[in-house]
């Protein structure tokens, strides 16, 4: 149930929470000016605090005083004066012509520039172009009153925006979460698992790490906003970070830049960046680029290294396709391919539905019977069962896993030692699959944790009826095999699962069904799951559907 917020200063309370958290946990990482802010903010009048937070939470750093109208604050001018005296607002910022046009209305613009009065109907962009072409002196930056002497307004600039971004980063451990997280939680839209946050549960241990995170974020923004990759790469540290969290961000950005070069046909640049990039998949891309560059020997040597120490199943799967091709190019003899597990396949011809329906929905309706219901689940069911059984392991309050109350999962979810750090908890969950206690744990967590954010549980898709059938029909031995594979590579193995599951409750059995419509083919992650199911004798089939009108 979504609640309403009765506290008019809810946003201020949320900001105070961040300030106090940063002050208590990260004071040793703050500069002198930042310490003065976290120490002095609470001493300001409430309306001044509230006005500052309203500005922080709005877009940009420039604000017209006349636009800062909030009932709970009242007179913005008086509230702003306190902030100006503290040095947190600038009352005379200088701005360029483009910024001016973003702040003024069309009427105010024509009042400020008589040249435009004959073109009042023109769009602001057209008016700006006229001024730029006119030869008038509009270069440089000026105050608002210098641009428009007759305007009855004041321009304020927020001087502490970088500090507030830094505090937000220190609190959340990232910059993609913002102040709205508090509101969504208070409204009941998002619900988070409460985790005890110990003093050592911090996202950053040094100020340098915070600076480097902000630096990498700025580099990423520059790249995604179209700045030349060469300029961005020049500012990315060449050496890996000792901090795994930062290194993941550095290597991912380098991988994205290498992909940009490859897509642009700049293969030598792509190869150079793939070669130095530890992000998963970079080595395989380097092999492919070497092929495209006409260097099969170098591609073969790199691929052989990958064969000996593959990153995971995905890389091994791709190498099975690449190596025979490279061997042919180099004149090497063939190596007999290992036989792949046989996947059960069926073909069905069905009438095309009159309404636009996904092929999965058509097959679900075709297969479902009262005594054998078929349900569309894709990645939802097995992941949810995993998340519900291992809830306590996933949300264990370990150092470096949780450091603010708005985390949907642990920060180290994709770390190589994720399972190892929680070994006893995961072992306890697997033991429940042996003893039969897993049913009670899953049902208890399903009821107790409803709608709580989780990296595994698909609330809204899993309901009581589906859960009951799954627990009745899926043997714990099969669940164990599936859960073990998810844990082997959480990043990749949470997806690729079959579309449908069909139950025979009276017989306590089931089968999973991957659905492929006309012209569709199996994806690599789906093939890996299907092979695994076949190896483990887990019932699964691939159903290829054709429409009767097209098959005739």
N, C-alpha and C positions, 0 to 999 in steps of 0.2 A: 504494500500500500504506500503510495506516494504522499508524503506529508507536506504541509506548507510551513514556511518560515515566518515566525511571528516577531523575532528579534530584528529590529530595523538595522542594527549594527552587526549583523551576522558576519559580514565580510571583514569587519574590523577585528572581531574576535578570532577569526581564522588567521588573519595576518599576524595578530599577536602570538598565536600558537607557534607560527613559524619563527618569529623573532625570538621568542623565549627558548624554543628548541635549539636554534642556532647559537644563541647566547650561552646555553648550558652545555652543549655538546661540542661546539666548534670554536669557542672563544679564542683558544690558542692559535687558531688558523686565521684570525681576523686581523686586518691592519688597524692602525690607531683610529683612522676615520670611521672604519666599520664598527669598531668597538664603541665609539662615541654614539653612533646611530642606535645600536641595539640597547645601549644603556640609557639613552636619552629619549627614545621614542615614547615610552610609556609615561614620561613626565609631561608631555604636551597635553593641552586641552583636548578633550575627546573629539570635538568637531574638527580640529586641525588634524588629528590622527586619521579621522574618517576621510577627510578630503584627500589627504596624501594617498591613502589606500585606494580610493576611487580612481585616482589618476594612475596609480601603478597598475591597476587592473584593466585600464582602458588601453586602446591601441595607440602607439606612438609616444612621443615625449613632449609635444607642443599642444597647449590647450588655451583656448580663449576663455577668459574669466566668465564671460556672459553665458557660456555653454555649461558651466559647472553648477548646475541647479539640482539640488537634492533636498527633499523635504526634511530629512532627519538632520541635515547639516545647517540649513538656514543660510545666513550670509556667508557666501564663499570668500568674499574679499577679506573679511576679518580673519577667517580660518586660514587663508592663504598667507596673510602677513606673518603669522607665527612661523610658518614653514619657510618663508623667505628669510626671516631673521635667523633661523637655524642653518641657513645655507643649503637647504634641500630643494628650493625652487629658485629659478632665475626670473626676475621680473622684466628684464630687458634683453631677451635673447635676440641675436641677429639671425636673419633668415634670408634665403635666396628667393628669386622670383617664382621658381616652381613651388617652393613651400608656401609662399604667399598665396598662390592660386589655389592651393589645397585647403587653405584656411578661410578664405573670403568667399562670400556669395557673389553671384554675377553682378548684382546691383552694386555691391561694394567695390568690385573690381572696376566697373565703369566710372564710379565716383573717383577712384584713385588715379585713373588714367583717362584723361579727356579724349585721347586719340581713339578710344574704343566706343565713344558714345554714339557714333554713327553705325555701329555694328552690335547693338544690344542683343539682337536675336542670335548671334553666333554662339556656338558652344565654347566652353571655357578653353578647351584645347586649341580651338581656332583663334580665340582672342590672344592666347599666349603666343601662338605662332606669329600673329600680326605684330605683337610687341617686339618679339625677337628679330623680326625682319625690318622693323621701323628705323633702326639705327639709334633709337633713344638710349639714354644712359640707364640701363637696367642691370648692368653687371654688378657683381659683388653682393655682399650680404648687408642688410640693414635691419634696424628695429622696426617693429610694426608701425609705430608712429612716424618713422621716417618714410616708410612706404606710403602710408595713408594718414597724413597729418590730421584729417578731420574725423577719424574713426573714434567712436566713444566706446573703447574696449581696451582690455589689457591682455597681453600675451604672456603666458607662463610656460617655463620649460622645466620639466622634471629632471633634476640633476642626479638623482640617485637610482635611475633605472638600471644601470649596470650592477649596482650593489644589490638591488632587489632580485635581479636574475641570478646573481651569485648565491643569495640566500635561498632562493627557490631550488637551485641546483643542490646545495648542501642539504636541504631538507628532503627532497625527493630522490636525490641521486641521479637525476636526469633532467632534461629540459623539455621533454614532450608532455610531462604532466604539469598542470598549472593550477591556479587558484580555484578553478571550477571544481576540482576534486573534492574540496570541502563541501561545497554546495550539493553536488550530486550525492555525496554520502549522507548529508543531513536530510535531504529530501527523500532518501530511501531508494534512489535510483540505482546507486551502487552500494554494495555491502561488502565489507572486507573482513577477513579473518583477523581477530585480535591476536597479536603476537607480542610477547614480552620483549621489549627493546632494552638490552643491556647497555651499559656505558660504552662497551667496546663495539657495539653494533653501529658502525659508522661507514658511510659510503666512501669517505676520504680520510686518509691519515696524515696528509701534508697539504700545505697551501699550494705547493707546486702541482700536485695532482689536480686540484681544482682549476688552476690556471691552464693546465694542459687540456683538461676537458673542454673548457670554454674556448680554447684555441682551436681544438679539433672541430668543435661545433661550428665555429665561425668559418673554418675551411670548408666544411660540408655545405653550409649555406651558400657560400660563394660558388662552389661547384654546381649545386642544383639551381642557382640563379643565373647560370650561363657564363660565368667567368672562365677564361681559358684554363684547361687542365694544367698546362705548364706552370702558370702562375700559382695555382693552388698547390700543386705538388712541391713547388719550391719552398713552401711554408710548412709542409708536413715533415715531421722528424723522420730521418732516414733509418735510425736505429729503433728496434722494438722497445716498447715501454716495459719496465719490470712489473708494472701493475697490469694484471691480466685483463681487467675491466677496460682500462684505457687502450690496451693493445688490441682488443677486439674491435674497438671503434676505429683505430688507426688502420688496421688491416682491411676492414670492410670498406672503408673509404677508398683505399688504394685499389681494391678489387673493382669497385664501381668505376673508378677512373680508367683502369685497364680495359674494362668492358666497353667504355665509351670510345677508347682508341680503336678497339677491335671492330666495333660496329661502324666506325668512321673509315675503316680501311687502312688505318695507320698501324700496320702490323708490327713493325719494329718497335714502336713505342709501346704497343700493347704487350709485346713479349718481354720487354725490359721490366715493365711493372708487374706482370704476372710472376716473373722469375724471382722478384724480391718480396712477393706477397705471401704471407702465411695463411690467408683466409681460405677455408675449405673450398675446393673447386678450382683454385688458381693454378695448381700444377696441371690439372687436366686441360684447362683452357690453354696453357702454354704448349702442351702437346699438340693440340689442334691448330694453334697458330703456327707452330713449326711446320706442320704438314702444309698449311696454306702457303707458307713461305718457300716451299720446295726444299725443305731440309728433313727428309724422312729419317736419315741416320740419327740426327740429334733428337728427333721426336721419338724414335725407337728407344734410344738410350734412356731418355727421361721416363718413358712409359715403363721400361723394365725396372727402373728404380721404384716407380709407383707400385708395380706388381709385387715387389718384395716387401714393401711396407705401405699398404694402401691406407688411405685416410678412413675408409669405411666401405660399407656395401655399395654405396652409390658409385664411388670411384672404381671399385672392382668390376661392377657391372658394365661401366663404360669401357673399361680396358678390354673386356672380352670382345667388344666390337671393333676397337681400334687396332689391337695387336695383329689380328689376321691381315688386315689391310696393309699395315706397315711391313709385315713379313713379305707379302707379295711384292710390294714396291722395292724391297731390298734384295729380293731373290732368295730369301730364307725358306727353308722347308716348312711345310705345314705341321702344326701340332694338333693332335686330335683333341677336339673340344670335349670338355666334360659333359656328360649327359645331364640335361636339366630335368627337374622333376616334372612329371606330366600333370598338366592342369586340365581338369574336367571342363569341357566346353559344350554348350548347347546352342542351337539356332532356333529362333522362333519367328514365325510370320504372323503379325497381328494387324488388325485393321487400324488405319491411321485415325486417331481421335478427331472428332469434329472441332473440338476446342483445342487451343494451343496448350498442350501439356508436355512436360518433360518425359522422356522415354522411361525414366526410372518410375515415375508415377503411374504410367500406363502398365508397366510390368508388375508393379506392386498390386494394382487393382486386379490384373489378370490372374496372378498367382494366389491371392489371398482367399482363404476359405475360413469358415467358422472354426473348423478344427485345426487349421494350419495357417494362422495369420502371417502375412508378410509385412514388414515394416521398413520404411526408409530410414536408415541410421547413419550411413557412411562412416565418418570418423567419430561420431558422437558416442556410440554405445561402449566400445571397448575402452576408449579414453576415459569416459565417465566412471566406469567400473574401477579402472585403475586409480583415478583420482579420489574416489570415495574410500577404497580400501586403504590407500596409503596417505590419507589426509594428514595424519600426524607426522609422517615422515617428511612430506612436502613442506609443511608449515612449521617444521622444527626451528626453534629460535637459536640458530647457530650464528656465530660471529660472521659478519659479511653477507648474511642472507637477507636479513630484514633490518631496515633502519628508518622506516617511517610507517605510519598506520594506513597507507593507501596503496599497498602492494598487492597485486593479484596473485603473485607467486614469488618465490625466492629469487634474489638477484643472481645466484649462481646456478640457475636451472640448467644451463647448457655447458657448465664447466665439466671437464673430464673427470673430476673427482666428486661430482654431485652425489652419486650413489655411495661411494666409499665413505664420505663424511657422515652419511646417515645409515651406515651398514646395519647397525643393530635394529633400527626401526624398520628398514625394508625386510630384514630377515624375519622380524616378528610378523609382518604382514604376509609373507610367503608361508610362514608356519601356520597361519590361520587357514590358508587354502588346504593344508594337509589335515587340519583338525576339524574343519567345517565351521569354525567361528567366523569366517569371512562374511557369511550371509548377514549375520547380526551386525557386524561392523559397517558393512555397506548400507544396510537399511537404516541403521542409527544415524550415520553421517548424512544420508540423503534427507532425513527428516530434520536433523539438528542444524545442518549447514545450508538449508535451502536458499538459493539465490546469492550465496556468498561467492565472490569472485574467486576463480580457480583457473590455472592454466590447462586443466584437463576436463573439468565437468561442464557438460553442455546443458545448463538449466533451460527449461522450456522445451527441450526435445525429449529428454528422459522424463518419463512419468511413472507413476506407481505400477501401472499395468505392464509396461515394457520392462521395468526393473524386475518385477516378479517373474515374468516369463523367462527373462535372461538368466536369473539365478536358478530357476528350475531346470532349464534346458542346456545351459553351457556347463560342461564338467569343469571342476576346479583345475584338473590337469591342463585343459585347454587354456583356461584363464592364465595359469602360471606361464605357459609358453608365450602367450601374447604379451603379458606384462614384462617378461624378461626381455623380449625384443624391443619394446618401447624404451626400456631403461638403457639398452645398448646405445641408442642414439636418439635422444628425446627430440632434438631439433627436426630430424628427418622422419622418424617413425611414428609420429603422431598423425601423419596423413597417409593417404594411399590405401585406406581400408575399404572393403567392398561396400557397395551402395545399399544393398538390402540384406535383411536377415529374415529367414522364415523359421517359425517355431512349430513343433508338433508337441504341444504341452502334455497330451495324454501319454506320449511315448518318451517324453523328456529328451528330445533330440532337436537338432536345428541344422541349418545350412546357411552359409553366407553366399551372396550372389553379387558379382560385379556385373553391371549392366553396360552394354555398349550399343548405341544406336547406329543407324546407317552411316558409314564413313568414319565412325569413331574408332580409336585404337587404344590399346592399353598404354598407360604412362609408366615410366620407369619405376616410380615408387610403388605403383600398383603391382607390377610384375614381381618386385622383390617380396612383397607381402604374399602374393599368390604362391610363389615358389616355397616360401617359408611354411605356409599352411600345408602345402602338399607334402613337404618333408616331415612335418609333424602330424600328418594324417588328421588334420583339422578340416571338416567338411566345407568345401567351397567350390563354386562353379562360376564360369564366365558365360553369360547369356548374351548372344548377339541377336539383336532384334532388327527385323526388316518389316517395312510396311507392305501390306498385301497389294496395294495398288502399284507399288514399285517393283515387287518381286514377280509379278505376272509376266 
